Amino acid sequence: MTDRRLPWKQGRAKLFSLIEWCIFGLIVGGIARLLMPGRDPLGCFGTIALGIAGSFAGGILGTLLFKGPGAEIKTGRWIMSIVGAMLVLWGYRKYKQQSQ
């Protein structure tokens, strides 16, 4: 006998994963904006996108810099996500300065 609710549960898990990424992006992007002085015309969705992009950038940077044991520390993931978000924000500001 098969469980007909299984596809629904998988869709629900994907939805919660998306919500978790948005909350994580909002927190990381908000922290990065607080740590970097200056005004940025980013709204809530821009801050979420900044945090998610920074998380990917920080993950790549962390993988390149800290290979080996101890690279899987969760605090390090948060720190590298924030550093990555700050790098993305810095690049965004440079791009905006050149386009003006």
C-alpha positions as CSV (number, residue, x, y, z in Angstrom):
1,M,0.0,0.0,0.0
2,T,1.4,3.4,-1.0
3,D,1.2,6.6,0.9
4,R,-0.6,9.2,-1.2
5,R,0.4,12.0,1.1
6,L,4.1,11.6,0.2
7,P,4.3,14.1,-2.7
8,W,2.4,16.6,-0.5
9,K,4.9,16.1,2.3
10,Q,7.8,16.6,-0.2
11,G,6.3,19.8,-1.5
12,R,5.7,21.0,2.1
13,A,9.4,20.3,3.0
14,K,10.5,22.3,-0.1
15,L,8.3,25.2,1.0
16,F,9.7,25.2,4.5
17,S,13.3,25.0,3.1
18,L,12.5,28.0,0.9
19,I,11.1,29.9,4.0
20,E,14.2,29.0,6.0
21,W,16.5,30.3,3.2
22,C,14.6,33.6,3.1
23,I,14.8,34.0,6.9
24,F,18.5,33.1,6.9
25,G,19.1,35.6,4.0
26,L,17.2,38.3,5.8
27,I,19.3,37.8,9.0
28,V,22.7,37.6,7.2
29,G,21.9,40.5,4.8
30,G,20.7,42.6,7.7
31,I,23.8,42.0,9.7
32,A,26.0,42.7,6.7
33,R,24.2,46.0,6.1
34,L,24.6,46.9,9.8
35,L,28.3,46.2,9.8
36,M,29.0,48.2,6.6
37,P,28.6,52.0,7.0
38,G,26.5,53.9,4.4
39,R,23.0,53.9,3.0
40,D,21.8,51.3,0.6
41,P,18.4,51.6,-1.2
42,L,17.7,47.9,-0.6
43,G,14.3,46.8,0.7
44,C,13.4,43.6,2.4
45,F,13.6,41.5,-0.7
46,G,16.9,43.1,-1.6
47,T,18.3,42.3,1.8
48,I,17.1,38.7,1.5
49,A,18.8,38.4,-1.9
50,L,22.0,40.0,-0.5
51,G,22.1,37.5,2.4
52,I,21.5,34.4,0.1
53,A,24.1,35.6,-2.4
54,G,26.5,36.3,0.4
55,S,25.9,32.9,1.8
56,F,26.9,31.3,-1.5
57,A,29.9,33.6,-1.8
58,G,30.9,32.9,1.8
59,G,30.5,29.2,1.3
60,I,32.8,29.2,-1.8
61,L,35.3,31.5,0.0
62,G,35.3,29.3,3.1
63,T,35.8,26.1,1.0
64,L,38.8,27.7,-0.7
65,L,40.4,29.0,2.5
66,F,39.6,26.4,5.1
67,K,39.8,22.9,3.7
68,G,40.3,20.1,6.2
69,P,39.0,19.2,9.6
70,G,37.1,21.9,11.4
71,A,35.7,23.4,8.2
72,E,32.2,22.1,9.2
73,I,31.7,24.3,12.2
74,K,28.3,26.0,12.1
75,T,29.5,29.2,13.6
76,G,32.0,29.5,10.9
77,R,29.3,29.1,8.3
78,W,27.4,32.0,9.7
79,I,30.5,34.2,9.9
80,M,31.5,33.3,6.3
81,S,28.0,34.0,5.1
82,I,28.1,37.4,6.7
83,V,31.6,38.1,5.2
84,G,30.3,36.9,1.8
85,A,27.3,39.2,2.1
86,M,29.6,42.1,3.0
87,L,31.7,41.3,-0.1
88,V,28.5,41.2,-2.3
89,L,27.4,44.5,-0.8
90,W,30.8,46.1,-1.5
91,G,30.6,44.9,-5.1
92,Y,27.0,46.2,-5.4
93,R,28.1,49.6,-4.2
94,K,31.1,49.8,-6.6
95,Y,28.8,48.8,-9.5
96,K,26.3,51.5,-8.5
97,Q,29.1,54.1,-8.3
98,Q,30.3,53.3,-11.8
99,S,26.9,53.4,-13.3
100,Q,26.2,56.9,-12.0
